[in-house]
């Protein structure tokens, strides 16, 4: 699940949702919904998240 992968990488890097959302340029509530799996983000948001995590998009959506 996309949200689980994002959360795993974020936590591995010791980033709070608030700090990471700011890094990615998205709202913290949006990040919460994505990580919980209650929201399917558009591809453009996935790209922002992948860039902020410095991982390929493919690693998140596989």
Z-matrix of the N, CA and C atoms (Angstrom, degrees):
N
C 1 1.443
C 2 1.530 1 109.11
N 3 1.306 2 116.01 1 136.38
C 4 1.454 3 122.75 2 -176.72
C 5 1.525 4 111.90 3 -56.51
N 6 1.319 5 117.20 4 -47.69
C 7 1.458 6 121.03 5 -178.11
C 8 1.511 7 112.73 6 -60.25
N 9 1.325 8 116.40 7 -39.48
C 10 1.469 9 120.33 8 178.39
C 11 1.524 10 111.38 9 -64.43
N 12 1.321 11 116.50 10 -41.40
C 13 1.475 12 119.74 11 179.49
C 14 1.525 13 111.21 12 -65.12
N 15 1.316 14 116.28 13 -42.56
C 16 1.467 15 120.02 14 178.78
C 17 1.524 16 109.85 15 -62.32
N 18 1.323 17 116.73 16 -48.15
C 19 1.466 18 120.80 17 -179.44
C 20 1.524 19 111.23 18 -61.06
N 21 1.325 20 117.38 19 -42.83
C 22 1.465 21 120.53 20 179.88
C 23 1.518 22 111.79 21 -59.18
N 24 1.328 23 116.71 22 -46.97
C 25 1.469 24 120.08 23 -179.38
C 26 1.526 25 110.21 24 -67.31
N 27 1.323 26 116.53 25 -42.69
C 28 1.463 27 120.44 26 179.62
C 29 1.526 28 111.40 27 -59.80
N 30 1.324 29 116.58 28 -46.10
C 31 1.461 30 120.37 29 -179.92
C 32 1.524 31 111.70 30 -68.44
N 33 1.327 32 116.92 31 -36.83
C 34 1.464 33 120.87 32 177.59
C 35 1.531 34 110.31 33 -59.33
N 36 1.312 35 115.62 34 -30.59
C 37 1.473 36 120.68 35 179.78
C 38 1.527 37 112.02 36 -94.75
N 39 1.330 38 116.03 37 9.47
C 40 1.463 39 122.35 38 176.89
C 41 1.526 40 113.07 39 56.38
N 42 1.321 41 115.69 40 43.22
C 43 1.454 42 120.94 41 179.59
C 44 1.528 43 109.45 42 -107.16
N 45 1.323 44 116.76 43 133.82
C 46 1.460 45 120.07 44 172.92
C 47 1.524 46 108.73 45 -75.49
N 48 1.314 47 115.85 46 162.91
C 49 1.458 48 119.27 47 176.83
C 50 1.524 49 110.31 48 -60.45
N 51 1.303 50 116.34 49 -40.96
C 52 1.466 51 120.08 50 -177.83
C 53 1.525 52 111.64 51 -62.83
N 54 1.337 53 116.68 52 -47.72
C 55 1.464 54 120.87 53 -179.70
C 56 1.522 55 110.18 54 -64.84
N 57 1.327 56 116.14 55 -45.21
C 58 1.455 57 118.85 56 -177.40
C 59 1.528 58 111.93 57 -66.33
N 60 1.331 59 117.01 58 -41.42
C 61 1.467 60 119.82 59 178.95
C 62 1.524 61 109.96 60 -58.97
N 63 1.319 62 116.78 61 -40.75
C 64 1.467 63 119.88 62 177.76
C 65 1.526 64 110.90 63 -64.30
N 66 1.328 65 116.31 64 -42.11
C 67 1.470 66 120.42 65 178.38
C 68 1.526 67 111.06 66 -59.85
N 69 1.336 68 115.72 67 -40.14
C 70 1.462 69 120.96 68 -176.59
C 71 1.523 70 112.58 69 -83.09
N 72 1.322 71 117.09 70 -13.61
C 73 1.452 72 120.19 71 -179.38
C 74 1.516 73 113.64 72 76.59
N 75 1.344 74 115.52 73 31.13
C 76 1.458 75 120.21 74 178.22
C 77 1.527 76 108.77 75 -125.50
N 78 1.318 77 116.15 76 164.58
C 79 1.451 78 121.56 77 178.74
C 80 1.531 79 109.92 78 -73.69
N 81 1.336 80 116.67 79 142.17
C 82 1.463 81 120.69 80 -179.57
C 83 1.526 82 111.26 81 -60.85
N 84 1.325 83 117.32 82 -37.29
C 85 1.474 84 119.96 83 178.71
C 86 1.524 85 111.24 84 -64.91
N 87 1.316 86 116.21 85 -35.33
C 88 1.466 87 120.19 86 176.16
C 89 1.518 88 109.83 87 -63.67
N 90 1.326 89 116.79 88 -45.16
C 91 1.468 90 121.05 89 178.19
C 92 1.523 91 110.37 90 -60.85
N 93 1.319 92 117.80 91 -42.64
C 94 1.464 93 120.97 92 178.47
C 95 1.526 94 110.97 93 -58.10
N 96 1.316 95 116.55 94 -46.01
C 97 1.472 96 120.17 95 -179.28
C 98 1.533 97 111.35 96 -64.73
N 99 1.320 98 116.53 97 -38.76
C 100 1.466 99 120.09 98 178.94
C 101 1.524 100 109.79 99 -65.20
N 102 1.331 101 116.99 100 -46.91
C 103 1.463 102 120.44 101 -178.62
C 104 1.527 103 111.93 102 -64.93
N 105 1.325 104 117.25 103 -33.96
C 106 1.469 105 120.86 104 177.96
C 107 1.524 106 112.27 105 -77.30
N 108 1.322 107 116.63 106 -15.36
C 109 1.458 108 120.44 107 -179.53
C 110 1.518 109 113.41 108 83.71
N 111 1.340 110 117.12 109 15.68
C 112 1.457 111 119.51 110 179.96
C 113 1.524 112 112.12 111 -94.74
N 114 1.332 113 116.34 112 -0.76
C 115 1.458 114 120.96 113 178.36
C 116 1.525 115 109.45 114 -141.12
N 117 1.320 116 115.59 115 133.68
C 118 1.458 117 121.01 116 174.32
C 119 1.521 118 107.48 117 -98.58
N 120 1.332 119 116.62 118 109.53
C 121 1.462 120 119.02 119 -175.62
C 122 1.523 121 111.88 120 -73.41
N 123 1.320 122 116.45 121 151.93
C 124 1.467 123 118.93 122 173.16
C 125 1.530 124 109.18 123 -67.35
N 126 1.309 125 115.03 124 159.91
C 127 1.463 126 120.50 125 -177.78
C 128 1.524 127 111.31 126 -56.02
N 129 1.321 128 117.39 127 -37.48
C 130 1.467 129 120.42 128 -178.93
C 131 1.524 130 111.53 129 -61.21
N 132 1.319 131 118.08 130 -35.35
C 133 1.461 132 121.61 131 177.61
C 134 1.516 133 110.50 132 -71.85
N 135 1.315 134 117.23 133 -38.59
C 136 1.471 135 120.90 134 177.41
C 137 1.529 136 109.33 135 -61.58
N 138 1.320 137 117.20 136 -39.37
C 139 1.465 138 121.42 137 178.01
C 140 1.533 139 110.23 138 -63.43
N 141 1.324 140 117.53 139 -43.96
C 142 1.469 141 120.84 140 177.72
C 143 1.525 142 111.03 141 -60.04
N 144 1.316 143 116.50 142 -42.82
C 145 1.464 144 121.38 143 -179.82
C 146 1.519 145 110.75 144 -66.16
N 147 1.322 146 116.83 145 -46.25
C 148 1.461 147 120.96 146 179.57
C 149 1.528 148 110.73 147 -60.70
N 150 1.322 149 116.83 148 -43.01
C 151 1.467 150 120.51 149 178.61
C 152 1.524 151 111.08 150 -61.92
N 153 1.328 152 116.59 151 -43.50
C 154 1.462 153 120.52 152 -179.62
C 155 1.528 154 111.50 153 -65.91
N 156 1.338 155 116.59 154 -32.76
C 157 1.466 156 120.85 155 177.83
C 158 1.521 157 112.32 156 -84.95
N 159 1.331 158 115.82 157 -10.27
C 160 1.462 159 122.40 158 -177.76
C 161 1.528 160 111.44 159 59.27
N 162 1.339 161 114.15 160 45.73
C 163 1.468 162 120.68 161 175.76
C 164 1.523 163 108.05 162 -130.88
N 165 1.321 164 117.75 163 152.90
C 166 1.472 165 119.67 164 176.35
C 167 1.533 166 110.87 165 -65.65
N 168 1.314 167 116.15 166 144.78
C 169 1.468 168 121.02 167 177.50
C 170 1.524 169 109.79 168 -53.85
N 171 1.314 170 116.48 169 -38.59
C 172 1.460 171 120.66 170 -177.98
C 173 1.532 172 112.28 171 -58.77
N 174 1.340 173 117.49 172 -32.18
C 175 1.460 174 120.24 173 178.89
C 176 1.531 175 111.40 174 -67.89
N 177 1.303 176 117.17 175 -27.89
C 178 1.457 177 120.23 176 -179.82
C 179 1.517 178 112.79 177 -84.93
N 180 1.328 179 117.44 178 -33.77
C 181 1.468 180 120.02 179 -173.50
C 182 1.521 181 114.13 180 -100.76
N 183 1.278 182 118.61 181 1.39
C 184 1.470 183 121.31 182 -178.44
C 185 1.499 184 112.20 183 -61.21
